[in-house]
Amino acid sequence: MEDENQKTLKLATFGELFVRTLNYSIRLFPKAFGVLIVPGVCVFVCFFVGTVLLFLIQKFSGLSPLIILLAFIFAVGFYFVVWLHASLITIVVNMDAEIRVKEAIKTGWKMVLPLLSVYIWSILIVGGGILFFIIPGILFVVWFSLSPFALFCENMRGRRALLRSKYLIKGYWWNVFGRLSVLFFIGIIVFAGLDLLEKKLSVFNLFWLIFNVVINVFWPLFLFVFLFLIYKNLSEIKESMPEDFAGFPNNWLAVVLSILGVVVIVGYLGALLFLESDRYKELIIKSREGSARGNALILMSAINVYYGDNEGVFPKTLDELIPKYIKEIPKITLGDKTWAGDGKNTWKLDPTPLDHITEADIDNSTTWIYNNEKGLITINKTGLDLKGVPYSEYGNPK
């Protein structure tokens, strides 16, 4: 039962929370970006290696025993994801204090296991709640959304962190749910708009790549700050949690929901592995397409540097770029095994050098086509990539 002083206090409006979150996020962004370097690289390496290994296991039946290694790699990757979260949370909870990036990363590493425990409890219980027509799962997500901050700010671990979060939100569930829902829909609109805009870009754009990295670092930071401000606000309203607070999850119900959560998660992972393996193949193809764009940019840059060093004359052949301007002609693979240029560094001259490289020049016989009259380069492959962009536009054919 809340006392009279608590009843007079209100949770900050969405607008107030949004403005404060935006200000703090902008100020904390350099540190968040610094935190991304070490844990973020570890996460990328694990999931990239795991994705490649999964592709090989699916392609070559004799490699199926490596599924254990694959599971280990993804588990390590998830551990590093939690490390990244712990480091970001460390920055957020110390937003009004001067904490260095190196210190945040070290503190985050020490807090991985406690945060992992909170995450596992939450994920399993929410997963179990999802089985009951979704609604309980949504209820639990809101209840436990503040549990990481109970861990970092009050050293409440495991089940007690979940209880603290639920205690703070008790009586304010709809208020918190409403604010998080608005933020969720804003995120959907922003990322959907960015995805639509990205599909309109038909050539490699370095500025767009940098912008994507910034957005993908800024958004998790923004979300953590938003939740932390709600946590601070409710902590001022509710103050300390009674020692005898016996809210959910109690022992027996938490165990039941956790078991159900295991069923949900294992079933979902099984579906991904055995029924939706095309998603992983799509990731491989997408990675190859990104690499191909990058290799086209490398060739274009080498040609332009040669042009500047030789008084406005383009190299007659791509071989003239080696080894001064480029170590070798880049090899690319785009997933089509019928393509003659697959995994090779072959190239041919544009048969119509006085004109731009046209669609009629594309014949799939080599990896690259080079126009030495105008210094143009493109991939010698017909077809469209996953975004509907012709492979022949990877480069500067016009």
DACORSUL-V560640 format. One record per residue. OMEGA is omega as a letter, one per 40 degrees, with the letter a starting at -180 (* if undefined). Layout:
omega
OMEGA
OMEGA
//
This chain:
omega
a
i
a
a
a
a
a
a
a
i
a
i
i
a
i
i
a
a
i
i
a
i
i
a
i
a
a
a
i
i
i
i
i
i
a
a
a
i
a
i
i
i
a
a
a
a
i
i
i
i
i
a
i
i
a
i
i
a
a
a
a
a
a
i
a
i
i
i
i
i
i
a
i
i
i
i
i
i
i
i
i
i
i
i
a
i
i
i
i
i
a
a
i
a
a
i
i
i
a
a
a
i
i
i
i
i
i
i
i
a
a
a
i
i
i
i
i
i
a
i
a
a
a
a
i
i
i
i
a
i
a
i
i
a
i
i
i
i
a
i
i
i
a
a
a
a
i
a
i
i
a
a
a
i
i
a
i
a
a
i
i
i
i
i
a
i
a
a
a
a
a
a
a
i
a
i
i
a
i
i
i
i
i
a
i
i
i
a
a
a
i
i
i
i
i
i
a
i
i
a
a
a
i
a
a
i
a
i
i
i
i
i
a
a
a
i
a
a
i
i
i
a
i
i
i
i
a
i
i
i
i
a
a
i
i
a
a
a
a
i
i
a
a
a
a
i
i
e
i
a
a
a
i
i
a
a
i
i
i
i
i
i
a
a
i
i
i
i
i
i
i
a
a
a
a
a
i
i
a
i
i
i
i
a
i
i
i
i
i
i
i
i
i
i
i
i
i
i
i
a
i
i
a
i
i
a
a
a
a
i
i
i
i
i
i
i
i
i
a
i
a
e
a
a
a
a
i
i
a
i
i
i
a
i
i
a
i
a
a
a
a
i
a
i
i
i
i
i
i
a
i
a
a
i
i
i
a
i
a
a
a
a
i
a
a
i
a
i
a
i
a
i
a
i
a
a
i
i
a
a
i
i
a
i
a
i
a
i
i
i
a
i
i
a
i
a
a
*
//
